[in-house]
């Protein structure tokens, strides 16, 4: 089983949701579809982490980098995201993960909890129905996911306006 932690979204306490972590979505999609492994978002207060083959913790914001103590002690934790790499995206060793189209399915159980906690249904629908994209993984350009009219499209690159960006869009 693969455990996933979106440190920013899971720590978020504002009335509007922040965008979900792109790499968490890609990891979940990759492991479920390519390796047929069960993936789940791990609660931040979970203490028994022994059932997980790997645990990925990602954050894009330096405001959300505090990793709970049980995760620090676990031997199978992989930390990533630009919050931990000085704002620089580090591609996955397995390039297929970077090329995986991000899907929001992994967030559905968490969104039920957010709805119960008072987050507006419209905000949850936006999160689940949007498209998410990182243009570059290192030097490689990644394929653009399907984008639907009148749906939100999130770009995760911090330096998107490079040569060719207009053609890409």
C-alpha contacts under 8 A as a table, 3 or more apart, distances in Angstrom:
res1	aa1	res2	aa2	distance
1	X	37	X	6.01
1	X	38	X	5.10
1	X	39	X	5.85
1	X	40	X	7.94
1	X	51	X	6.85
1	X	52	X	4.96
1	X	53	X	5.54
1	X	54	X	7.26
2	X	31	X	7.80
2	X	37	X	7.00
2	X	38	X	6.25
2	X	39	X	4.66
2	X	40	X	6.59
2	X	52	X	5.55
2	X	53	X	5.82
2	X	54	X	5.22
2	X	55	X	5.96
2	X	56	X	7.88
3	X	39	X	5.87
3	X	40	X	5.37
3	X	41	X	5.91
3	X	42	X	5.82
3	X	52	X	6.06
3	X	53	X	7.85
3	X	54	X	6.20
3	X	55	X	4.43
3	X	56	X	6.26
4	X	24	X	6.51
4	X	28	X	7.82
4	X	39	X	7.18
4	X	40	X	6.01
4	X	41	X	4.67
4	X	42	X	5.78
4	X	55	X	5.66
4	X	56	X	4.93
4	X	57	X	6.11
5	X	10	X	7.52
5	X	24	X	7.41
5	X	41	X	5.71
5	X	42	X	5.77
5	X	43	X	7.51
5	X	44	X	7.58
5	X	55	X	7.55
5	X	56	X	6.08
5	X	57	X	4.62
5	X	58	X	6.32
6	X	9	X	5.60
6	X	10	X	5.81
6	X	20	X	7.28
6	X	21	X	6.07
6	X	24	X	6.67
6	X	41	X	7.71
6	X	57	X	6.20
6	X	58	X	5.41
6	X	59	X	6.18
7	X	10	X	5.36
7	X	11	X	5.94
7	X	57	X	6.56
7	X	58	X	5.97
7	X	59	X	5.36
7	X	64	X	6.18
7	X	65	X	7.03
7	X	67	X	7.75
8	X	11	X	5.28
8	X	12	X	5.94
8	X	18	X	7.94
8	X	21	X	7.92
8	X	58	X	7.90
8	X	59	X	5.49
8	X	60	X	7.14
8	X	61	X	6.76
8	X	63	X	7.97
8	X	64	X	5.24
8	X	65	X	7.87
9	X	12	X	4.98
9	X	17	X	7.36
9	X	18	X	6.23
9	X	19	X	7.38
9	X	20	X	6.19
9	X	21	X	7.63
10	X	43	X	7.84
10	X	44	X	7.41
11	X	64	X	7.21
12	X	17	X	7.37
12	X	18	X	7.38
14	X	17	X	6.88
15	X	118	X	7.90
15	X	119	X	6.10
16	X	119	X	6.90
16	X	120	X	7.91
16	X	123	X	6.70
17	X	119	X	7.75
17	X	123	X	6.63
17	X	124	X	7.64
17	X	127	X	7.84
19	X	127	X	6.77
19	X	154	X	7.91
20	X	24	X	7.99
20	X	25	X	7.91
20	X	127	X	7.38
21	X	24	X	5.39
21	X	25	X	6.58
21	X	58	X	7.10
21	X	59	X	6.87
21	X	60	X	7.29
22	X	25	X	5.23
22	X	26	X	6.26
22	X	102	X	6.56
22	X	132	X	6.61
22	X	133	X	7.40
22	X	134	X	7.92
22	X	156	X	7.63
23	X	26	X	4.91
23	X	27	X	5.94
23	X	58	X	7.37
23	X	81	X	7.69
23	X	98	X	7.94
23	X	102	X	7.76
24	X	27	X	5.14
24	X	28	X	6.15
24	X	56	X	7.67
24	X	58	X	6.96
25	X	28	X	5.22
25	X	29	X	6.12
25	X	102	X	5.04
25	X	103	X	5.61
25	X	104	X	6.05
25	X	105	X	7.91
25	X	106	X	6.72
26	X	29	X	5.13
26	X	30	X	5.93
26	X	97	X	6.21
26	X	98	X	7.09
26	X	100	X	5.77
26	X	101	X	6.40
26	X	102	X	4.59
26	X	103	X	6.89
27	X	30	X	5.11
27	X	31	X	6.03
27	X	97	X	6.38
28	X	31	X	5.39
28	X	32	X	5.98
28	X	39	X	5.94
28	X	40	X	7.83
28	X	106	X	6.53
29	X	32	X	5.31
29	X	33	X	5.92
29	X	34	X	7.96
29	X	100	X	7.15
29	X	101	X	7.58
29	X	102	X	6.55
29	X	103	X	6.31
30	X	33	X	5.40
30	X	34	X	5.38
30	X	35	X	7.12
30	X	96	X	7.89
30	X	97	X	5.98
30	X	100	X	6.31
31	X	34	X	5.53
31	X	35	X	4.94
31	X	36	X	6.07
31	X	37	X	5.41
31	X	38	X	7.40
31	X	39	X	7.24
32	X	35	X	5.96
32	X	36	X	4.66
32	X	37	X	5.01
32	X	38	X	6.08
32	X	39	X	6.82
33	X	36	X	5.54
33	X	37	X	7.84
39	X	106	X	7.59
40	X	106	X	6.62
41	X	106	X	6.99
41	X	107	X	7.47
41	X	110	X	7.72
42	X	46	X	6.88
43	X	46	X	5.39
44	X	68	X	6.68
45	X	68	X	7.50
46	X	49	X	7.29
46	X	70	X	7.74
47	X	70	X	5.58
47	X	71	X	7.88
48	X	51	X	7.67
48	X	70	X	7.85
49	X	52	X	6.06
49	X	70	X	7.75
49	X	71	X	7.64
49	X	74	X	6.97
50	X	74	X	7.99
52	X	55	X	6.52
52	X	76	X	7.81
53	X	76	X	6.79
54	X	76	X	5.10
54	X	77	X	6.09
54	X	78	X	7.36
55	X	76	X	6.04
55	X	77	X	4.66
55	X	78	X	6.05
56	X	77	X	5.88
56	X	78	X	4.82
56	X	79	X	5.88
56	X	80	X	7.43
57	X	77	X	7.24
57	X	78	X	6.20
57	X	79	X	4.78
57	X	80	X	6.21
58	X	79	X	5.91
58	X	80	X	4.80
58	X	81	X	4.94
59	X	62	X	7.67
59	X	64	X	6.54
59	X	65	X	6.77
59	X	80	X	6.89
59	X	81	X	5.02
59	X	82	X	6.71
59	X	83	X	5.54
59	X	84	X	7.41
60	X	64	X	7.85
60	X	81	X	5.42
60	X	82	X	4.99
60	X	83	X	4.69
60	X	84	X	7.92
60	X	87	X	7.95
61	X	64	X	5.55
61	X	65	X	7.35
61	X	82	X	7.25
61	X	83	X	4.95
62	X	65	X	5.83
62	X	83	X	4.72
62	X	84	X	7.45
64	X	83	X	7.67
65	X	83	X	6.81
65	X	84	X	7.30
67	X	71	X	6.67
67	X	72	X	6.78
68	X	71	X	5.68
68	X	72	X	6.71
69	X	72	X	5.09
69	X	73	X	6.58
70	X	73	X	5.32
70	X	74	X	6.41
71	X	74	X	5.14
71	X	77	X	6.80
72	X	77	X	7.57
74	X	77	X	6.12
79	X	84	X	7.60
80	X	83	X	7.73
80	X	84	X	6.13
80	X	85	X	7.40
81	X	84	X	5.77
81	X	85	X	6.62
81	X	89	X	6.73
81	X	90	X	7.60
82	X	85	X	4.87
82	X	86	X	6.11
82	X	87	X	4.40
82	X	88	X	5.40
82	X	89	X	5.52
82	X	90	X	7.77
83	X	86	X	6.25
83	X	87	X	5.98
84	X	87	X	7.43
85	X	88	X	5.53
85	X	89	X	7.10
85	X	90	X	7.57
87	X	158	X	7.86
89	X	137	X	7.13
89	X	138	X	7.30
90	X	137	X	7.15
90	X	138	X	6.79
91	X	95	X	7.36
91	X	98	X	6.78
91	X	137	X	5.18
91	X	138	X	6.02
92	X	95	X	5.84
92	X	97	X	6.62
92	X	98	X	6.40
94	X	97	X	5.92
94	X	98	X	7.62
95	X	98	X	5.33
95	X	99	X	6.50
96	X	99	X	5.01
96	X	100	X	6.14
97	X	100	X	5.11
98	X	137	X	6.77
98	X	142	X	7.59
99	X	142	X	6.16
99	X	143	X	7.07
101	X	145	X	6.18
102	X	131	X	7.89
102	X	132	X	6.51
102	X	133	X	7.70
103	X	106	X	7.55
104	X	107	X	5.66
104	X	108	X	7.21
104	X	127	X	7.82
104	X	128	X	5.58
104	X	129	X	7.87
105	X	108	X	5.49
105	X	128	X	7.60
106	X	109	X	7.27
107	X	110	X	5.28
107	X	111	X	6.11
107	X	128	X	7.72
108	X	111	X	5.06
108	X	112	X	6.48
108	X	128	X	7.60
109	X	112	X	5.30
109	X	113	X	6.81
110	X	113	X	5.17
110	X	114	X	6.29
111	X	114	X	4.78
111	X	115	X	6.01
111	X	124	X	6.41
112	X	115	X	5.11
112	X	116	X	6.32
113	X	116	X	5.05
113	X	117	X	6.16
114	X	117	X	4.88
114	X	118	X	6.43
114	X	119	X	5.51
115	X	118	X	5.27
115	X	119	X	4.91
115	X	120	X	6.44
115	X	121	X	6.43
115	X	124	X	7.54
116	X	119	X	7.33
119	X	123	X	6.99
119	X	124	X	7.37
120	X	123	X	5.41
120	X	124	X	6.67
121	X	124	X	5.08
121	X	125	X	6.14
122	X	125	X	5.06
122	X	126	X	6.22
123	X	126	X	5.12
123	X	127	X	6.37
124	X	127	X	5.13
124	X	128	X	6.23
125	X	128	X	5.17
125	X	129	X	5.81
126	X	129	X	5.29
126	X	130	X	5.90
126	X	151	X	7.62
126	X	152	X	7.06
127	X	130	X	5.74
129	X	151	X	6.93
129	X	152	X	7.68
130	X	147	X	7.93
130	X	151	X	5.65
130	X	152	X	4.81
130	X	153	X	5.81
130	X	154	X	7.50
131	X	145	X	6.85
131	X	146	X	7.10
131	X	147	X	6.01
131	X	151	X	7.54
131	X	152	X	6.36
131	X	153	X	4.81
131	X	154	X	6.25
132	X	145	X	7.44
132	X	153	X	5.93
132	X	154	X	4.84
132	X	155	X	6.23
132	X	156	X	7.57
133	X	144	X	6.70
133	X	145	X	6.95
133	X	153	X	7.61
133	X	154	X	6.10
133	X	155	X	4.97
133	X	156	X	6.09
134	X	137	X	7.35
134	X	142	X	7.05
134	X	155	X	5.77
134	X	156	X	5.00
134	X	157	X	5.52
135	X	141	X	5.58
135	X	142	X	5.33
135	X	143	X	7.48
135	X	144	X	7.55
135	X	155	X	7.52
135	X	156	X	7.69
135	X	157	X	6.41
135	X	160	X	7.29
136	X	139	X	6.35
136	X	140	X	5.47
136	X	141	X	4.62
136	X	142	X	5.80
136	X	157	X	7.15
137	X	140	X	5.34
137	X	141	X	6.57
137	X	142	X	6.97
147	X	151	X	7.26
147	X	153	X	7.02
148	X	151	X	5.57
155	X	160	X	7.98
157	X	160	X	5.27
159	X	162	X	6.81
160	X	165	X	6.89
161	X	165	X	5.76
162	X	165	X	5.76
164	X	167	X	5.32
164	X	168	X	6.26
165	X	168	X	5.06
165	X	169	X	6.33
166	X	169	X	5.28
